[in-house]
Amino acid sequence: MKSFACGDVVPGCEARWVCSTDDEILVNVGAHAASTHGLTEFPVDLVQSVRRAIVPVS
């Protein structure tokens, strides 16, 4: 399992996910970024920041 907290990339955001894979987290984060943060494009540096903030759940 993997975990991601949006607040690690966007200070103040409380959204969190626990999913089976990085790709599953990215799909959920993309939908969240569009609906909550109003993003319509996802720059490479943003995606890299999200990937770096994904951690294994112990």
Protein Blocks (a to p, Z undefined) as FASTA:
>chain_A
ZZddfklmmghiabdcddfbfklmmmmmmmmmmmmnopabdcfklmmmmmmmpccdZZ
